[in-house]
Every structure is written in structure tokens, then in C-alpha cells.
Amino acid sequence: MSMAPSSRRPSRWEKLGSTTVAQTRVLDLLGVRYRHPVRGTEKDFVVVAPSDWCNVLALTTEGRLVLVRQFRFGIDEFSLEIPGGAMEAGENPIEAGLRELREETGFTGTRARLLGTVHPNPAIQSNRCHFVLVEEAVQSAALEWDADEEIEVTTVPVDEVLAHARDGGITHALVLSALFFLEPDWLARRAGAATAVHLT
């Protein structure tokens, strides 16, 4: 049985207030009360409220992407990712990206710009994740890991990273989102380089 899509637009619920149910080192858990504007019903919803996050796509001059591999407690397994972490109060995404890149990998870069921003899970989370592109990255600084961090740092050609992601070798959703933003930029850059070679 096929069903036609609904033409009715969903209602915007009215937020009545919120209370903090729990506070942790990495996030707050909120109880948020909403009222439906048509039905008039009220209901409490759970909202996870971490700080904003920043993930870094760091490119070396050889066209390699800086990757990190570390144990993740949420999945009880290792995960291949790009560097990233929580933003500090008052930081903008580029500052946070450069800091996280330096602390986790020892890499620094000369050019950095914001590629995009997403909501990690708008159904239950209130924060954003920003993707920062850092170019001409070189390993030039001392590592500054947190007490529980153990990170394997590597660089991989961008084309191989994209292929690895498509093959299921990268499963972190935010890393896949970051690669989605990087791919058109990378393809345009590669096409430009190929044109320059052809003209010479």
C-alpha cells in the first residue's frame, strides 16, 4: 500500500521551560517542557546539552589527511577519526580547531577556515559540530593529551580516506559528515591541479 506524502506542515511546539536533571563533565541532561499549539497538550522531553564541538580536516602539503585512532567507550571499540573535541567557552570554531589539532596530533597549519556546521542529533541534542579545514599542516608541536587519551596519529592520502569511508572503514557519523563537506573542495582542487599540469 502506497501513501501520498502529507501536505500539512508540522506545528512548532512552544517551549515553556527547562530544568537540569543531571550535570556531568561532558554534558548536561535537561528536562524541557513543551506545549503543542493546536492540541494544547503539554509534555516533558529529554534534551542532551553538551558544549559545541569542533572537528578538524587537516591537510598536509602532500595531500594527506591527518587521522587519529583511539579507543571509544561508547562503542567499546577503536575508532578511526579526524582530530576534534569540545569547544571551550568563548572560543570560535577556528580557534578551537587549531587548538584541538595541535593538542591531539602535534600538527599545526598556516591556513584555516570553516567548512560547515551540523547538528549531531537534533532529536535529542542541542549542540552543534563545526568542521574546520586546516591546510599546509605540519607536525611541529608537542602533544598535549588529556589524562585518559591514548591516540595513534597517522596521515593518509585523501582519496584513500574517502574510499575507506565508503567501504565502511570509518563509522563515526560526524567524521563522515566532515568528509562530505571536504570532498567537493578536494575534487575541485584536484581538477585545478590536473588542468595546471595539462596547460604546462
Contacts in CASP RR format, 6 or more apart in sequence:
PFRMAT RR
TARGET T0000
AUTHOR 0000-0000-0000
METHOD contacts of the structure
MODEL  1
MSMAPSSRRPSRWEKLGSTTVAQTRVLDLLGVRYRHPVRGTEKDFVVVAP
SDWCNVLALTTEGRLVLVRQFRFGIDEFSLEIPGGAMEAGENPIEAGLRE
LREETGFTGTRARLLGTVHPNPAIQSNRCHFVLVEEAVQSAALEWDADEE
IEVTTVPVDEVLAHARDGGITHALVLSALFFLEPDWLARRAGAATAVHLT
11 36 0 8 1.000
11 37 0 8 1.000
11 38 0 8 1.000
12 37 0 8 1.000
13 34 0 8 1.000
13 35 0 8 1.000
13 36 0 8 1.000
13 37 0 8 1.000
14 34 0 8 1.000
14 35 0 8 1.000
14 36 0 8 1.000
14 37 0 8 1.000
15 32 0 8 1.000
15 33 0 8 1.000
15 34 0 8 1.000
16 33 0 8 1.000
16 34 0 8 1.000
16 35 0 8 1.000
16 42 0 8 1.000
17 32 0 8 1.000
17 33 0 8 1.000
18 30 0 8 1.000
18 31 0 8 1.000
18 32 0 8 1.000
18 33 0 8 1.000
18 47 0 8 1.000
19 30 0 8 1.000
19 31 0 8 1.000
20 28 0 8 1.000
20 29 0 8 1.000
20 30 0 8 1.000
20 31 0 8 1.000
21 29 0 8 1.000
21 30 0 8 1.000
21 31 0 8 1.000
21 46 0 8 1.000
22 28 0 8 1.000
22 29 0 8 1.000
23 29 0 8 1.000
26 50 0 8 1.000
26 86 0 8 1.000
27 48 0 8 1.000
27 49 0 8 1.000
27 50 0 8 1.000
27 51 0 8 1.000
28 48 0 8 1.000
28 49 0 8 1.000
28 50 0 8 1.000
29 46 0 8 1.000
29 47 0 8 1.000
29 48 0 8 1.000
29 49 0 8 1.000
30 46 0 8 1.000
30 47 0 8 1.000
30 48 0 8 1.000
30 49 0 8 1.000
30 126 0 8 1.000
31 44 0 8 1.000
31 45 0 8 1.000
31 46 0 8 1.000
31 47 0 8 1.000
32 44 0 8 1.000
32 45 0 8 1.000
32 46 0 8 1.000
32 47 0 8 1.000
33 42 0 8 1.000
33 43 0 8 1.000
33 44 0 8 1.000
33 45 0 8 1.000
34 42 0 8 1.000
34 43 0 8 1.000
34 44 0 8 1.000
34 45 0 8 1.000
35 41 0 8 1.000
35 42 0 8 1.000
36 42 0 8 1.000
36 43 0 8 1.000
46 124 0 8 1.000
47 124 0 8 1.000
47 125 0 8 1.000
47 126 0 8 1.000
48 121 0 8 1.000
48 124 0 8 1.000
48 125 0 8 1.000
48 126 0 8 1.000
49 125 0 8 1.000
49 126 0 8 1.000
49 127 0 8 1.000
50 86 0 8 1.000
50 125 0 8 1.000
50 126 0 8 1.000
50 127 0 8 1.000
51 86 0 8 1.000
51 87 0 8 1.000
51 88 0 8 1.000
51 89 0 8 1.000
51 127 0 8 1.000
52 86 0 8 1.000
52 87 0 8 1.000
52 93 0 8 1.000
52 127 0 8 1.000
52 128 0 8 1.000
52 129 0 8 1.000
52 130 0 8 1.000
53 84 0 8 1.000
53 85 0 8 1.000
53 86 0 8 1.000
53 87 0 8 1.000
53 120 0 8 1.000
53 127 0 8 1.000
53 128 0 8 1.000
53 129 0 8 1.000
53 130 0 8 1.000
53 174 0 8 1.000
54 84 0 8 1.000
54 85 0 8 1.000
54 86 0 8 1.000
54 87 0 8 1.000
54 93 0 8 1.000
54 96 0 8 1.000
54 97 0 8 1.000
54 100 0 8 1.000
54 129 0 8 1.000
54 130 0 8 1.000
54 131 0 8 1.000
54 132 0 8 1.000
55 81 0 8 1.000
55 82 0 8 1.000
55 83 0 8 1.000
55 84 0 8 1.000
55 85 0 8 1.000
55 97 0 8 1.000
55 129 0 8 1.000
55 130 0 8 1.000
55 131 0 8 1.000
55 132 0 8 1.000
55 174 0 8 1.000
55 175 0 8 1.000
55 178 0 8 1.000
56 66 0 8 1.000
56 82 0 8 1.000
56 83 0 8 1.000
56 84 0 8 1.000
56 97 0 8 1.000
56 98 0 8 1.000
56 100 0 8 1.000
56 101 0 8 1.000
56 131 0 8 1.000
56 132 0 8 1.000
56 134 0 8 1.000
57 65 0 8 1.000
57 82 0 8 1.000
57 115 0 8 1.000
57 131 0 8 1.000
57 132 0 8 1.000
57 133 0 8 1.000
57 134 0 8 1.000
57 178 0 8 1.000
57 179 0 8 1.000
57 181 0 8 1.000
57 182 0 8 1.000
58 65 0 8 1.000
58 66 0 8 1.000
58 82 0 8 1.000
58 83 0 8 1.000
58 101 0 8 1.000
58 105 0 8 1.000
58 107 0 8 1.000
58 109 0 8 1.000
58 134 0 8 1.000
58 137 0 8 1.000
59 65 0 8 1.000
59 66 0 8 1.000
59 133 0 8 1.000
59 134 0 8 1.000
59 135 0 8 1.000
59 136 0 8 1.000
59 137 0 8 1.000
59 158 0 8 1.000
60 66 0 8 1.000
60 136 0 8 1.000
60 137 0 8 1.000
60 138 0 8 1.000
60 155 0 8 1.000
61 136 0 8 1.000
61 138 0 8 1.000
62 155 0 8 1.000
63 157 0 8 1.000
63 158 0 8 1.000
64 155 0 8 1.000
64 156 0 8 1.000
64 157 0 8 1.000
64 158 0 8 1.000
65 82 0 8 1.000
65 155 0 8 1.000
65 156 0 8 1.000
65 157 0 8 1.000
65 158 0 8 1.000
65 161 0 8 1.000
66 82 0 8 1.000
66 83 0 8 1.000
66 101 0 8 1.000
66 105 0 8 1.000
66 107 0 8 1.000
66 137 0 8 1.000
66 153 0 8 1.000
66 154 0 8 1.000
66 155 0 8 1.000
67 80 0 8 1.000
67 81 0 8 1.000
67 82 0 8 1.000
67 153 0 8 1.000
67 154 0 8 1.000
67 155 0 8 1.000
67 156 0 8 1.000
67 161 0 8 1.000
68 80 0 8 1.000
68 81 0 8 1.000
68 82 0 8 1.000
68 83 0 8 1.000
68 104 0 8 1.000
68 105 0 8 1.000
68 151 0 8 1.000
68 152 0 8 1.000
68 153 0 8 1.000
68 154 0 8 1.000
69 78 0 8 1.000
69 79 0 8 1.000
69 80 0 8 1.000
69 81 0 8 1.000
69 151 0 8 1.000
69 152 0 8 1.000
69 154 0 8 1.000
70 78 0 8 1.000
70 79 0 8 1.000
70 81 0 8 1.000
70 149 0 8 1.000
70 150 0 8 1.000
70 151 0 8 1.000
70 152 0 8 1.000
71 77 0 8 1.000
71 78 0 8 1.000
71 79 0 8 1.000
71 150 0 8 1.000
72 78 0 8 1.000
72 79 0 8 1.000
79 171 0 8 1.000
79 172 0 8 1.000
80 164 0 8 1.000
80 169 0 8 1.000
80 170 0 8 1.000
80 172 0 8 1.000
80 175 0 8 1.000
81 170 0 8 1.000
81 172 0 8 1.000
81 175 0 8 1.000
82 175 0 8 1.000
82 178 0 8 1.000
83 97 0 8 1.000
83 100 0 8 1.000
83 101 0 8 1.000
83 104 0 8 1.000
83 105 0 8 1.000
83 107 0 8 1.000
84 97 0 8 1.000
84 100 0 8 1.000
84 101 0 8 1.000
84 104 0 8 1.000
85 96 0 8 1.000
85 100 0 8 1.000
87 93 0 8 1.000
87 96 0 8 1.000
87 130 0 8 1.000
88 96 0 8 1.000
88 99 0 8 1.000
91 99 0 8 1.000
93 114 0 8 1.000
93 117 0 8 1.000
93 130 0 8 1.000
93 132 0 8 1.000
94 112 0 8 1.000
94 113 0 8 1.000
94 114 0 8 1.000
94 132 0 8 1.000
96 130 0 8 1.000
96 132 0 8 1.000
97 112 0 8 1.000
97 130 0 8 1.000
97 132 0 8 1.000
97 134 0 8 1.000
98 108 0 8 1.000
98 109 0 8 1.000
98 112 0 8 1.000
98 132 0 8 1.000
98 134 0 8 1.000
101 107 0 8 1.000
101 108 0 8 1.000
101 109 0 8 1.000
101 134 0 8 1.000
101 137 0 8 1.000
102 108 0 8 1.000
102 141 0 8 1.000
102 144 0 8 1.000
103 143 0 8 1.000
103 144 0 8 1.000
103 145 0 8 1.000
104 143 0 8 1.000
104 145 0 8 1.000
104 149 0 8 1.000
104 151 0 8 1.000
104 153 0 8 1.000
105 139 0 8 1.000
105 143 0 8 1.000
105 151 0 8 1.000
105 153 0 8 1.000
106 139 0 8 1.000
106 140 0 8 1.000
106 141 0 8 1.000
106 142 0 8 1.000
106 143 0 8 1.000
106 153 0 8 1.000
107 134 0 8 1.000
107 137 0 8 1.000
107 138 0 8 1.000
107 139 0 8 1.000
107 140 0 8 1.000
107 141 0 8 1.000
107 153 0 8 1.000
108 137 0 8 1.000
108 138 0 8 1.000
108 140 0 8 1.000
108 141 0 8 1.000
109 134 0 8 1.000
109 135 0 8 1.000
109 136 0 8 1.000
109 137 0 8 1.000
109 138 0 8 1.000
110 135 0 8 1.000
110 136 0 8 1.000
111 134 0 8 1.000
111 135 0 8 1.000
111 136 0 8 1.000
112 132 0 8 1.000
112 133 0 8 1.000
112 134 0 8 1.000
112 135 0 8 1.000
113 132 0 8 1.000
113 133 0 8 1.000
114 130 0 8 1.000
114 131 0 8 1.000
114 132 0 8 1.000
114 133 0 8 1.000
115 131 0 8 1.000
115 132 0 8 1.000
115 133 0 8 1.000
115 178 0 8 1.000
115 181 0 8 1.000
115 182 0 8 1.000
115 185 0 8 1.000
116 130 0 8 1.000
116 131 0 8 1.000
116 181 0 8 1.000
117 128 0 8 1.000
117 129 0 8 1.000
117 130 0 8 1.000
117 131 0 8 1.000
118 128 0 8 1.000
118 129 0 8 1.000
118 131 0 8 1.000
118 174 0 8 1.000
118 177 0 8 1.000
119 125 0 8 1.000
119 127 0 8 1.000
119 128 0 8 1.000
119 129 0 8 1.000
120 127 0 8 1.000
120 128 0 8 1.000
120 129 0 8 1.000
120 173 0 8 1.000
120 174 0 8 1.000
129 174 0 8 1.000
129 177 0 8 1.000
131 177 0 8 1.000
131 178 0 8 1.000
131 181 0 8 1.000
131 182 0 8 1.000
133 182 0 8 1.000
133 185 0 8 1.000
139 153 0 8 1.000
143 151 0 8 1.000
145 151 0 8 1.000
156 164 0 8 1.000
158 182 0 8 1.000
158 186 0 8 1.000
161 170 0 8 1.000
161 179 0 8 1.000
162 179 0 8 1.000
162 183 0 8 1.000
162 186 0 8 1.000
164 170 0 8 1.000
165 175 0 8 1.000
165 176 0 8 1.000
165 179 0 8 1.000
170 176 0 8 1.000
170 179 0 8 1.000
END
